[in-house]
Amino acid sequence: TYNFEGFNIYRYPTSGFETSQRQLVATFDIVNGVTTVIDMVPDPEVGLRPVVTARGTDSGIQYSVTFENLTNFTDYYYGITAYAY
């Protein structure tokens, strides 16, 4: 069983949504003292190893956000990923 903890908002430079090119622009998570989510990830050399999969801020959940300094007639690409523990 996993409990919803929060989500990240990312900005991408193109519509390709390449994970390696994304920029984290906001993180919102439940205020509950959980700020680091660690998951066991397969590693061919050692088997399973712990990896930090999310870092929260205990900032609380927001369902709207305003981005400043945007330019008219410019395409912007955003993505959201949720995380749980």
C-alpha positions in Angstrom: 0.0 0.0 0.0 1.3 3.5 -0.9 0.1 6.8 0.4 0.0 9.9 -1.8 2.6 12.3 -0.6 3.0 15.0 -3.2 3.9 16.0 -6.8 6.5 17.8 -8.8 6.0 20.2 -11.7 8.6 20.2 -14.4 9.3 22.5 -17.4 10.5 21.0 -20.6 12.3 22.8 -23.4 10.5 21.0 -26.2 7.4 18.9 -26.7 9.6 15.8 -26.7 9.4 15.6 -22.9 12.8 14.1 -22.5 13.4 13.4 -18.8 17.1 14.4 -19.0 16.1 17.9 -20.2 13.4 18.8 -17.7 13.8 21.5 -15.0 12.0 21.2 -11.7 10.0 24.3 -11.1 7.8 23.4 -8.1 7.2 20.7 -5.5 4.1 20.4 -3.3 3.6 17.8 -0.7 1.5 17.0 2.3 2.6 18.6 5.6 3.4 15.5 7.6 7.1 15.4 8.3 7.9 13.1 5.3 10.3 15.0 3.1 12.4 12.2 1.6 11.0 9.2 -0.2 13.4 6.2 -0.5 12.6 3.2 -2.7 14.5 0.0 -3.4 15.8 -0.1 -7.0 17.3 -3.1 -8.8 21.0 -2.9 -9.3 22.7 -5.6 -11.3 25.9 -5.5 -9.1 24.3 -5.6 -5.6 20.7 -6.6 -6.1 18.3 -4.1 -4.5 19.7 -0.8 -3.2 18.0 2.2 -1.6 17.6 5.3 -3.8 16.0 8.7 -3.0 13.1 8.9 -5.5 11.5 12.1 -4.2 12.4 15.1 -2.1 9.5 17.0 -0.6 9.3 20.3 1.3 6.3 19.9 3.6 4.9 23.0 1.8 1.4 21.7 1.6 -0.6 20.7 -1.5 -1.6 23.5 -4.0 -3.7 23.0 -7.0 -2.8 26.1 -8.9 0.5 27.9 -9.5 1.5 31.1 -11.3 4.6 31.3 -13.4 6.0 34.8 -14.0 8.2 36.1 -16.8 6.5 34.2 -19.6 6.6 35.6 -23.1 3.6 35.9 -25.4 3.4 33.7 -28.5 5.9 31.3 -27.0 5.2 27.6 -26.4 5.8 26.2 -22.9 5.7 22.6 -22.0 5.0 21.4 -18.4 4.7 17.9 -16.9 3.5 16.7 -13.5 4.7 13.6 -11.6 3.1 12.4 -8.4 4.9 10.4 -5.7 3.9 8.3 -2.8 5.5 6.4 0.0 
